[in-house]
Structures are given as structure tokens and as C-alpha cells.
Amino acid sequence: MLIKRISVFIFSIGLSSVGFAQQILPVAPEVQAAYAKGTREVSGKPGPKYWQNTANYDLKVNFNPQTRALKGVVEVVYYNNSPDTLKKIWFKLYPNLYKKGVERNTKFNDRDLNEGVDIAAIVADGREIAKTAINIEGTNMQATIAPLAPGKQIKLKIDYQYDLNKGSHMRTGQVDEGSHFVAYFFPRIAVYDDIDGWNKFPYKGDVEFYNDFCNFKGEITVPKNFVVWATGDLMNAKQVLRKDIAARLAKAEQVDEVIDVINDQDLANKAVTADQAFNTWKFDAKNVTDFVFALSDHYLWKSTSLVVDPKTGRRTRVDAAFNPIHKDYYEVIDFARQTVHAMSYTFPKWPFPYAHETIFDGLDQMEYPMMVNDNPVEKREDAITLTIHEIFHTMFPFYMGINETKYAWMDEGWATIGEWLIAPMIDTTMVDEYGVAPTASSSGTKDDSPIVTLSTELKGSGTFTNSYPKPGLGYLFVKDYLGDELFLKALHHYIKLWNGKHPTPYDFFNSMNEGSEKNLDWFWKRWFFEEGVTDMTIVGANKVANGYEINVRNKSNKPLPVDLKCTFADGSTENIHHSIGIWEKGDTQVTVKLNTDKKLVKVELGSTHVPDKDKSDNMLRL
């Protein structure tokens, strides 16, 4: 675990101090090295010497939906903005997750395994790289190149092919006989950053991804009647769609109403795409972390748009592409639109950053830049929360460039709080408590570990709780403590500093401190860096001159909000709420004052988003 490797401590910048509450965060050696090099600042800002590499990708793909054979050519110009001379380039071959003999942390059916990615040739600046200079190990590939000096670029061309998986769907693969979701489908240059150098973590199917911000041009050639949705803007709609279909799509980009771009009649008449044997769909995406596409010959397409930035009038188009037999999907377009609206105007109250967002009816629950691959569900509530969760990932990790491989909590925690807060905006009867009970029950057990533990080192129940509800609760508690206005001010400070870049946990903690003008290290340390049971109890209640004093004990080091429901002899009730600030000075027991002239008969401790492990001592009868 990360916390066991820490040997040196450094002060996080804070603009206020509170006695005991003035604490220090343990900082990993590689982050301290970044401070010393000037690539990052202890204040949470990118340093004066911050850099990151980038590339321009030109992707040309032929995909056969019947055989699932994918043949592609990648032309990429890679820019070395680092201060280092690179003698090798590391690539990610994500489709090799399905290669026979490759190590993976998920079980696949043997019939879905294949020979992996066939690299026919790699040409660097016009010269083919010898096979002996290319080394493929699982989902990683290295290629030895002529030294690439700082500030220089290299042009690569890679010819490759592989077969898309039919079953054992893991974020990509065949959905049904006429639909496919194709992700991670091209040799991708790995991230080289100021923290770890090359990202050498192999993809084993469990932890997620880390990619640089790049520009993509994608050309996907598929047979007639297959519609393609992808990251980026469709550049040739009039050439690949029937005129009336293309006109509906253009209208959807300008109006608030939902437009049936492809309806039942269009499908029945097979009158959707241009009438030629094959169509090449052209897309363009700038400054995004990945590029994916999906296709189907029998999906409906609903589309709408909304103004996400009232200052500029910029609109975002929202799409739902789905199988007509999945009835829950007829409402998904509404859930998606409301989510984009809520994200732009309420939480995180930041204009949705991309031109479109497509919800594709697939076999997963997974996010991609401008795309979501969501399975159909039975319950309306599940459709709402699933749609919110995956769209919320647009901000984290895509807009913010988070290293999900190491820090899943830096994006999954935000998607979790996103669904907690936005679900009631879509359906006021909903109370989403996703993951709260498991957080309580698993706290203090063998699988419980500090949130900052690397995702690659998590085990058992901690793999879920450390990535989703525990950080989500941490964000929620800080929001409650600071208040909405100050919390959003701090969050926007973090977003402004780090969108389009690669923040670490320390960049987040310190920029939130600076943005709020409060030193929150007392909470960051206890909630994110330490272990502990989440448990509170009511110790007692005493009658005093103006009412009652209720004593609450925190049986661990974890700061939790205190919510009390007080019931009086006449049947009336009063609720009392205190944020995590009640534990800021390090007290293990606090006294909550209740001013009343009524007779108190019962006190109950707890609320929906407080993970109290033992609730048997949460009620006191007087």
C-alpha cells in the first residue's frame, strides 16, 4: 500500500489553522520529487516547469460486423514535451486482454480468446522498425527508436489487425448480431509523465485507464445499413446518412426538443445510410484522452440538445442509440439531457465540456470520451442512476485527465456523488444511497484500507468501497462543511488549474485548500490516508436550563456528520445537523445542545449518507 512506502512528511499549504486541526499530509517520494523539479507546486498548482506529452492520431479502420475482423492503420505524430530524451516508446495494446496466455484479473470463456493484436509493421519517420526492436508483453508493447530529444516529434505508422471479442464482454465487444461497441481498438502510445515516467502498468481487465490528451481523426469503414457513433464530431453526415436522416440530426443540434433521428419506419425500410456497399464515417475530436466507436444496423436514434454555456450560447447534443426492444431506453434520452443540464447549471456547475454525449445500448456500464456504453436495466431508478454516473465521468477522468489506473477514487468517487445529488433532481422521490451500507459494514475489516491506496493494490470489498462510496462520502462531507458556494469555488479552482492536465491526489487536496482558503488537511488525512471503523453512538442526554445536552461519541478517527432526530412527548420532532466540523479539533466526544421547553423522549442518530457500522447504539429513550 502507498501509505507504507511513505518516509518523509511535508506541509501542505493552508491558509488557516485550528490548533489540533493543523496537520500534515504524508506525501509520496515521487510527488516530492515533482515539487523539487518544479513540475508541480505544493499549493496545488501546476509548476512553472510542468509538461505533458501529446499526439495527433489519424485512425483508419475497416470493420467487418459479421466476422468481427478489424483491420487498421494508425498514423501518429508524437510530441516529446518532456525534458528527457526517449529511446523507447511504450504502447498499450488493450485488445491483447483477449490474447491466449495473457495475464488477466477477470475470467473469460476460452472460446472468446484469440491470437491478440497482429502488428504487421511499425514505421518511424519513414523507416521500418525491426521486429527484434519490438517487444510485446501482454497489453504492453515497447519499440526501440532513434533517440527522441526534448521538444522533438516522431511520426509513426502502424499496420495492425485483430478480431473483436464476441462474448466475455469487458468494456468492448459484440453486443448482438448487428451491434458492436469497439473500444481500445488501436495501438495507443502510453503516458509518459513527470511522476512515473512511462505508464507501465499492464491492463488486466480490472483497473481502468490513463491516457494523454490528444487530437484524433477517425475514419471507420463499415457495410451499408450500419450506423456509426463515435467520439468526436461526425464530419460527413450528408455523405453517409440519407438526406432526411442527416437533416434530422442537424435539427437536433439546434433545438431543445427530442428528435427521432432514426425511427421504426426508417429501420423497417432500411432507409438510413447512403446507398452504397460500404460507407466511411469520418470523425474529428480535439484534446480528448481516447477515441471509441459503436455501430448497429437496427438501433433507434433519439437526439436533442441544450445550451450548456449561457455566456457563449454553446450547445451540447445528447443522443440515445438503442435496441427498440429495450423499453427503459425510451426514457434514457430524457435522463441524459437532464444530467447534462444539472452538471452545467447545478453540480459541478461547470459548462458541459464537449459537443455531444452518446448513450449507447450495450453490455456494460462504462464511460468513454463523449460516449457511454450502458446495458439495459429493469428498474427506472437504476436507469437514472446508471445514466448519471457514466455521464458524470465526462468531467472526471476525461476533462481532468486522471490516472484511473492508480487512483480510481479520483473519478469514481465524483461519479458516485454525482448520482447521489443529481438523481433526486430527475426524480424527487429518489434517495440514492449507493455504496453507503457496504462502506459501513466493511470499515475496519481486513479488506479496508486507506482511500489513497493504489487501485492496483486493492483487494476484496475494498476494491469497490475505496473507489466509489468512501471518496464520494469524503467529497460530500467537505461540501456540507464548506457550504455549497465555497465548495464550488474550491472545486472550480481545482478544475481551472487541472483540466486538460494530469492531477495527482496531492494536487487535488492542495488546490481545494487554496481554493477554499481553508486548511482541510485535518480531514484529508483522517478520511483519505488513515484506516478506521466508521461508527458513532449516543452516550446520553442531560436536561439543562434551556433544554437538553446530547452527548455523541465518535468511536473511530473518521469525522462523520452528526444528525439527530429528536422526538418530544407531544409527538413533534426536531432535526439537528452538524457537519464534520464538529470533530475538527480532534475530539472523540461532543455535546450537542437542543434548545427547547418541550419534554424530550427519544433521540435517534444517523442519516442516509452516514456509514455508521453499528446502529444498535444509535437510539436513546429518555
C-alpha positions in Angstrom: 0.0 0.0 0.0 1.1 3.5 -0.7 1.0 4.7 2.9 3.6 2.1 3.9 6.1 3.4 1.4 6.0 6.9 2.8 9.1 8.0 4.7 9.1 11.8 4.5 6.5 14.4 5.5 5.9 17.8 4.1 3.4 20.6 5.0 0.5 21.2 2.6 -0.2 24.9 2.1 -3.1 26.1 4.2 -4.5 29.5 4.8 -5.9 28.9 8.2 -5.0 26.9 11.2 -7.1 25.4 14.0 -4.9 24.2 16.9 -5.0 20.4 16.8 -6.5 20.5 13.3 -3.2 21.8 11.8 -2.0 18.5 10.4 0.4 17.4 7.7 -0.3 15.0 4.8 2.2 12.2 4.0 3.5 12.8 0.5 4.9 10.0 -1.7 8.5 10.3 -2.7 7.7 10.6 -6.5 5.4 13.6 -5.7 8.1 15.3 -3.6 10.5 14.8 -6.5 8.0 16.6 -8.7 7.9 19.5 -6.3 11.7 19.6 -6.3 11.8 19.6 -10.1 9.2 22.4 -10.3 6.7 20.4 -12.3 4.1 20.8 -9.5 3.7 23.1 -6.6 2.8 22.4 -3.0 0.0 25.0 -3.4 -1.8 22.5 -5.8 -0.9 24.5 -9.0 1.0 23.0 -11.9 4.6 24.1 -11.5 6.5 26.5 -13.8 8.1 23.5 -15.4 5.0 21.4 -15.8 4.8 19.5 -19.0 2.9 16.7 -20.7 3.3 14.9 -24.0 0.6 14.8 -26.7 0.0 13.3 -30.1 -2.1 13.7 -33.3 -3.7 10.4 -34.3 -5.1 9.6 -37.8 -7.0 6.3 -37.5 -8.3 4.4 -40.5 -10.3 1.3 -39.7 -12.2 -1.3 -41.7 -14.5 -3.3 -39.5 -16.5 -6.4 -40.6 -19.5 -6.8 -38.4 -20.0 -10.5 -39.5 -16.6 -11.8 -38.8 -15.6 -9.1 -36.2 -12.3 -8.6 -38.0 -10.8 -5.2 -37.5 -8.0 -4.0 -39.8 -6.4 -0.7 -39.2 -3.7 1.8 -39.9 -2.6 4.3 -37.2 -0.6 7.3 -38.3 0.5 9.3 -35.3 2.8 12.3 -34.7 4.0 12.1 -31.1 5.4 15.2 -29.4 8.0 14.9 -26.7 7.5 17.9 -24.4 9.4 16.3 -21.6 12.9 17.3 -20.6 14.1 13.7 -21.2 15.4 12.0 -24.3 13.3 9.0 -25.1 15.0 5.9 -26.6 11.9 3.7 -26.4 8.2 4.3 -26.9 5.7 2.3 -24.8 2.3 1.4 -26.3 -0.9 0.0 -24.9 -2.4 -3.0 -26.8 -5.6 -3.2 -24.9 -7.2 -5.8 -27.2 -4.5 -8.3 -26.0 -6.6 -8.7 -22.9 -8.3 -11.4 -25.0 -5.0 -13.0 -26.2 -4.4 -16.6 -25.2 -1.9 -16.8 -22.3 -2.1 -13.2 -21.2 -2.4 -12.5 -17.5 -5.8 -11.0 -16.6 -7.8 -10.4 -13.4 -11.1 -11.5 -14.9 -12.4 -14.8 -16.2 -13.1 -15.2 -19.9 -14.6 -18.1 -21.8 -11.9 -20.0 -23.6 -13.8 -19.6 -26.9 -13.5 -15.9 -26.7 -9.7 -15.9 -26.5 -7.7 -15.3 -29.7 -4.3 -14.6 -31.1 -4.3 -10.9 -30.0 -3.2 -7.9 -32.0 -1.1 -8.7 -35.1 1.4 -5.9 -35.6 2.3 -6.1 -39.3 4.7 -3.2 -39.3 5.8 -0.1 -37.4 7.4 2.7 -39.4 9.2 5.5 -37.6 10.0 8.6 -39.6 9.9 6.6 -42.8 12.0 3.7 -41.6 10.5 0.4 -40.6 11.4 -0.7 -37.0 13.0 -4.2 -37.0 10.9 -6.9 -35.4 13.8 -7.5 -32.9 13.3 -3.9 -31.7 9.7 -4.5 -30.8 8.7 -6.3 -27.6 5.1 -7.3 -26.8 4.3 -8.4 -23.2 0.6 -8.8 -22.7 -1.1 -5.5 -23.1 2.2 -3.5 -23.2 4.4 -3.1 -26.3 7.8 -1.4 -26.4 9.5 -0.2 -29.6 13.2 1.0 -29.7 13.5 4.2 -31.7 16.2 6.6 -32.6 16.7 8.9 -29.6 13.8 11.4 -29.4 15.2 14.6 -27.9 13.2 17.1 -25.8 11.0 19.3 -27.9 11.1 17.0 -30.9 8.5 14.8 -32.6 8.3 11.5 -34.2 5.9 10.2 -36.9 4.8 6.6 -36.6 2.7 4.4 -38.9 1.4 1.1 -37.6 -0.4 -1.5 -39.6 -2.3 -3.9 -37.4 -5.4 -6.2 -37.1 -7.3 -8.3 -34.6 -10.7 -9.9 -34.1 -13.1 -8.2 -31.7 -14.5 -10.5 -29.0 -17.9 -11.9 -29.4 -18.5 -12.9 -25.8 -16.8 -12.3 -22.4 -17.7 -8.6 -22.8 -15.3 -6.4 -20.9 -15.9 -2.7 -21.9 -15.8 -3.7 -25.6 -17.1 -6.3 -27.9 -20.2 -7.6 -29.8 -23.5 -6.5 -28.3 -25.8 -8.6 -30.5 -25.8 -9.9 -34.1 -25.9 -6.4 -35.6 -24.4 -4.2 -32.9 -20.9 -3.7 -31.6 -19.1 -1.4 -29.1 -15.5 -1.1 -30.2 -13.2 0.5 -27.6 -9.4 0.5 -27.1 -9.0 -0.7 -30.7 -5.7 0.8 -31.8 -2.1 0.7 -30.6 -2.0 3.7 -28.2 1.2 5.4 -27.0 1.3 5.2 -23.2 1.5 8.2 -21.0 5.0 9.4 -20.1 4.7 11.9 -17.2 6.6 13.7 -14.5 5.6 11.3 -11.8 6.3 7.8 -13.0 7.9 8.2 -16.5 6.2 5.6 -18.7 2.9 4.2 -17.5 4.0 0.5 -17.5 1.0 -0.9 -15.6 -0.4 -3.7 -17.7 -4.1 -3.7 -18.4 -5.6 -6.8 -16.7 -9.3 -6.1 -17.1 -10.0 -4.7 -13.7 -8.4 -1.3 -13.1 -9.1 1.3 -15.7 -7.1 3.7 -17.9 -4.7 6.6 -18.2 -4.2 8.4 -21.5 -2.7 11.7 -22.7 -4.8 14.5 -24.2 -4.5 14.1 -28.0 -6.2 15.0 -31.3 -8.0 12.3 -33.2 -9.2 11.9 -36.8 -11.1 8.7 -37.2 -12.3 7.0 -40.4 -14.4 3.9 -39.9 -15.5 1.9 -42.9 -18.5 -0.5 -42.4 -21.1 -2.1 -44.7 -24.3 -0.3 -45.8 -27.1 0.0 -43.3 -24.7 0.2 -40.3 -24.7 3.5 -38.4 -21.6 4.5 -36.6 -21.5 6.6 -33.4 -18.1 7.8 -32.1 -16.0 10.2 -30.0 -15.8 13.5 -31.8 -17.9 15.3 -34.4 -19.3 13.5 -37.4 -17.8 15.4 -40.3 -19.6 13.8 -43.3 -23.1 13.2 -42.1 -24.6 14.1 -45.5 -22.4 11.6 -47.3 -23.1 8.6 -45.0 -26.7 9.2 -44.0 -29.8 9.6 -46.1 -30.7 13.2 -46.7 -33.7 13.2 -44.4 -31.8 11.5 -41.6 -28.9 13.9 -41.8 -31.4 16.8 -41.8 -33.0 15.5 -38.6 -29.6 15.2 -36.9 -28.7 18.8 -37.9 -32.0 19.9 -36.4 -31.4 18.1 -33.2 -28.2 20.0 -32.7 -30.2 23.3 -32.7 -33.4 22.6 -30.7 -34.4 21.6 -27.2 -37.0 19.0 -28.3 -36.2 15.3 -28.7 -35.8 14.4 -32.4 -36.2 10.8 -33.7 -33.2 10.8 -36.0 -33.8 7.2 -36.8 -37.3 5.8 -36.2 -39.0 2.4 -36.6 -40.1 3.1 -40.1 -36.6 4.0 -41.2 -35.3 0.7 -39.8 -38.1 -1.3 -41.4 -37.4 0.3 -44.8 -33.6 0.0 -44.4 -33.5 3.7 -45.4 -30.9 5.1 -43.1 -27.4 5.1 -44.6 -26.2 6.1 -48.0 -27.0 3.5 -50.6 -23.5 2.1 -51.3 -21.8 -1.1 -50.4 -19.6 0.5 -47.8 -19.6 3.8 -46.0 -16.7 5.5 -44.4 -17.7 7.6 -41.4 -15.3 10.4 -40.6 -15.0 11.9 -37.1 -12.8 14.6 -35.6 -12.0 15.0 -31.8 -9.6 17.5 -30.4 -7.9 17.4 -27.0 -9.5 14.3 -25.7 -8.0 11.3 -23.9 -9.4 8.5 -26.1 -11.4 7.6 -29.2 -14.0 4.8 -29.4 -16.8 3.9 -31.8 -20.0 1.8 -31.9 -22.2 0.6 -34.7 -25.6 -1.1 -35.3 -27.9 -1.8 -38.2 -31.1 -1.9 -36.1 -30.9 0.8 -33.4 -33.2 3.7 -32.9 -31.6 7.1 -32.5 -33.1 9.8 -30.4 -31.3 13.2 -30.1 -31.7 16.6 -28.5 -29.5 19.5 -27.5 -29.3 22.2 -24.9 -27.4 25.3 -24.1 -24.7 24.3 -21.6 -22.9 27.7 -21.6 -25.2 30.7 -21.4 -22.3 33.1 -21.8 -21.5 31.8 -25.3 -24.7 30.1 -26.2 -22.7 26.9 -26.8 -24.9 23.8 -27.1 -24.3 20.1 -26.4 -26.1 17.4 -28.4 -27.3 14.4 -26.4 -28.0 11.1 -28.1 -29.5 7.8 -27.2 -28.9 4.9 -29.6 -30.7 1.7 -28.6 -32.4 -1.5 -29.5 -36.2 -0.9 -29.7 -36.9 -4.0 -27.5 -35.3 -2.3 -24.5 -38.2 -0.2 -23.2 -36.1 1.5 -20.4 -34.1 3.2 -23.1 -37.0 5.3 -24.4 -36.6 7.5 -21.3 -32.8 7.4 -21.2 -32.6 10.4 -23.6 -34.5 12.4 -21.0 -32.3 11.3 -18.1 -29.2 12.0 -20.2 -30.4 15.5 -21.1 -31.3 16.3 -17.5 -27.9 15.1 -16.3 -26.0 17.3 -18.8 -28.2 20.2 -17.7 -27.7 19.5 -14.0 -23.9 19.2 -14.5 -23.8 22.5 -16.3 -26.0 24.5 -14.0 -26.1 22.9 -10.6 -23.3 20.4 -9.8 -20.5 20.8 -10.5 -22.0 23.9 -12.2 -19.4 23.8 -15.0 -20.5 24.1 -18.7 -20.5 20.5 -20.1 -17.2 20.5 -21.9 -17.9 18.5 -25.1 -20.1 19.0 -28.2 -22.0 15.8 -27.8 -22.7 12.8 -25.5 -24.0 9.5 -26.8 -25.6 6.9 -24.6 -25.2 3.5 -26.4 -27.3 0.5 -25.6 -24.5 -2.1 -24.8 -23.5 -4.8 -22.4 -21.6 -2.8 -19.9 -21.6 0.2 -17.5 -18.7 2.1 -18.8 -17.7 5.6 -19.8 -15.6 6.9 -22.7 -15.0 10.4 -24.1 -18.4 11.6 -25.4 -19.7 8.0 -25.2 -21.4 5.8 -22.7 -21.8 2.0 -23.0 -24.8 1.1 -20.8 -26.7 -2.1 -20.5 -30.5 -2.0 -20.3 -32.0 -2.4 -16.8 -35.3 -3.3 -15.4 -35.9 -0.5 -12.9 -36.4 3.1 -13.8 -34.3 4.2 -10.8 -31.4 2.1 -12.0 -31.6 3.6 -15.4 -31.5 7.1 -13.9 -28.5 6.4 -11.6 -26.6 4.5 -14.2 -27.1 7.2 -16.8 -26.0 9.9 -14.4 -23.0 8.0 -13.1 -21.5 7.3 -16.5 -22.1 10.8 -18.0 -20.6 12.4 -14.9 -17.3 10.7 -15.8 -17.1 13.3 -18.6 -15.6 15.6 -16.0 -13.6 13.0 -14.1 -11.5 11.4 -15.6 -11.8 12.8 -19.1 -11.8 16.6 -18.7 -9.4 16.3 -15.8 -7.0 13.7 -17.1 -6.9 11.5 -14.0 -4.7 8.4 -13.8 -7.5 5.9 -13.1 -5.1 3.0 -13.1 -3.6 4.3 -9.9 -6.3 6.5 -8.4 -9.8 5.1 -9.3 -11.2 7.1 -6.4 -10.3 10.4 -8.1 -13.0 9.8 -10.7 -15.3 7.1 -9.4 -15.9 9.0 -6.2 -17.0 12.0 -8.2 -19.4 9.9 -10.4 -20.8 8.5 -7.2 -21.5 11.8 -5.5 -22.8 13.0 -8.9 -25.5 10.3 -8.9 -26.4 10.9 -5.2 -27.0 14.6 -5.9 -28.5 14.6 -9.4 -30.9 11.6 -9.1 -33.3 13.5 -6.9 -33.3 16.3 -9.4 -34.6 13.9 -12.0 -37.0 12.1 -9.7 -37.8 13.8 -6.5 -38.9 10.6 -4.8 -35.4 9.0 -5.1 -32.9 8.7 -2.3 -29.8 7.2 -3.8 -27.6 5.6 -1.1 -25.3 3.6 -3.4 -22.5 2.0 -1.5 -23.1 3.6 1.9 -24.1 0.3 3.7 -21.1 -1.6 2.3 -18.8 1.3 3.4 -20.1 0.9 6.9 -20.1 -2.9 7.1 -16.6 -3.2 5.6 -14.9 -0.5 7.6 -12.2 -1.8 9.9 -12.2 -5.3 8.2 -9.2 -6.9 6.6 -10.1 -5.5 3.1 -10.5 -2.0 4.4 -7.5 0.3 3.6 -6.8 4.0 3.2 -8.5 5.5 0.2 -5.2 6.6 -1.2 -4.0 3.0 -1.6 -3.2 2.4 -5.2 -6.1 0.9 -7.1 -3.7 -1.9 -8.3 -3.2 -2.9 -4.7 -6.9 -3.0 -3.5 -8.4 -6.4 -2.5 -11.9 -7.8 -1.9 -14.6 -5.4 -0.8 -12.1 -2.5 -0.6 -11.8 -2.6 -4.4 -15.4 -1.2 -4.5 -15.6 0.9 -1.4 -12.3 2.6 -1.7 -13.0 3.6 -5.3 -16.7 4.6 -5.1 -18.6 5.4 -1.9 -15.7 6.2 0.5 -14.3 9.0 -1.6 -17.8 10.1 -2.6 -18.7 10.5 1.0 -15.5 12.4 1.6 -16.4 14.9 -1.1 -20.0 15.1 0.2 -18.8 15.8 3.7 -16.5 18.6 2.6 -19.3 20.1 0.5 -21.5 20.1 3.7 -18.7 21.5 5.8 -17.8 24.3 3.4 -21.3 25.0 2.2 -22.3 24.9 -1.5 -20.9 28.3 -2.5 -17.5 27.9 -1.0 -17.2 24.2 -2.0 -18.0 25.1 -5.7 -15.5 27.9 -5.5 -12.8 25.5 -4.4 -13.8 22.8 -6.8 -13.8 25.3 -9.7 -10.3 26.4 -8.6 -9.2 22.7 -9.0 -10.9 22.3 -12.3 -9.5 25.6 -13.7 -6.0 24.6 -12.7 -6.0 21.0 -13.9 -8.5 20.5 -16.8 -6.6 19.1 -19.8 -3.7 18.1 -17.5 -2.9 15.2 -15.1 -3.6 15.9 -11.5 -2.4 13.7 -8.6 -4.3 13.3 -5.3 -2.0 15.9 -3.7 -2.8 18.4 -6.5 -6.5 17.9 -5.6 -6.1 18.2 -1.9 -3.9 21.3 -2.0 -5.8 23.1 -4.7 -9.0 22.6 -2.7 -7.3 24.0 0.3 -6.1 27.0 -1.7 -9.5 27.5 -3.4 -11.5 27.4 -0.2 -8.8 29.4 1.7 -9.1 26.7 4.4 -6.6 24.1 5.5 -8.6 20.9 5.1 -5.7 18.6 5.8 -7.2 17.6 9.2 -10.0 15.9 7.2 -8.0 14.8 4.2 -5.5 12.9 6.4 -8.1 11.2 8.6 -10.6 10.3 5.8 -8.3 9.5 2.9 -4.9 8.5 4.4 -5.9 6.5 7.5 -7.8 3.4 8.3 -10.6 3.1 10.8 -14.1 2.0 11.6 -16.9 4.4 10.8 -19.0 4.3 13.9 -20.7 6.7 16.3 -23.0 6.3 19.3 -25.3 8.4 21.6 -23.7 8.4 25.0 -26.6 10.2 26.8 -28.8 13.2 27.2 -29.0 15.6 30.1 -31.7 18.1 31.0 -30.3 21.6 31.3 -31.8 25.1 31.9 -32.8 25.8 28.3 -33.3 22.3 27.0 -31.0 19.3 26.7 -27.4 18.4 26.1 -27.0 15.3 24.0 -23.6 13.6 24.1 -22.3 11.9 20.9 -19.2 9.8 20.8 -17.1 9.0 17.7 -15.7 5.5 18.2 -13.1 6.0 15.4 -10.8 8.6 13.9 -13.2 9.2 11.0 -15.0 12.5 11.0 -18.7 12.0 10.3 -21.7 14.4 10.2 -23.9 14.2 13.3 -27.6 14.1 12.5 -30.0 13.8 15.4 -33.8 13.3 15.2 -35.3 14.4 18.5 -38.8 13.3 19.4 -40.9 15.1 22.0 -43.7 13.9 24.3 -46.3 15.7 22.2 -45.2 13.6 19.1 -43.4 16.5 17.4 -39.9 16.2 16.1 -36.8 18.4 15.5 -33.8 17.6 13.4 -30.3 18.8 14.3 -27.4 18.6 11.9 -23.7 19.3 12.4 -21.1 18.8 9.7 -17.8 17.1 10.1 -16.5 20.4 11.5 -17.8 19.3 14.9 -14.8 16.9 15.0 -12.2 19.3 13.6 -10.3 19.8 16.9 -9.8 16.1 17.3 -12.5 15.5 20.0 -13.8 12.0 20.4 -17.0 13.1 22.1 -19.1 16.2 21.6 -22.1 17.8 23.3 -24.9 18.9 21.0 -27.2 21.5 22.5 -31.0 21.3 22.0 -32.9 24.4 23.0 -36.5 23.6 23.8 -39.1 23.8 26.5 -40.7 20.5 25.4 -40.1 17.1 27.1 -37.6 15.0 25.1 -38.5 11.3 24.9 -36.3 9.9 22.2 -33.1 10.7 20.2 -32.0 8.9 17.1 -28.6 9.3 15.5 -27.9 8.8 11.8 -28.8 9.7 8.2 -28.8 8.3 4.7 -25.2 9.2 3.8 -23.5 8.5 7.1 -21.9 5.0 7.1 -22.4 4.0 10.8 -21.3 0.4 11.2 -23.1 -0.4 14.4 -26.6 1.2 14.6 -27.7 -0.7 17.7 -26.5 2.1 19.9 -27.9 5.0 17.8 -31.2 5.4 19.7 -31.7 6.7 23.2 -35.1 6.7 25.0 -35.5 9.1 28.0 
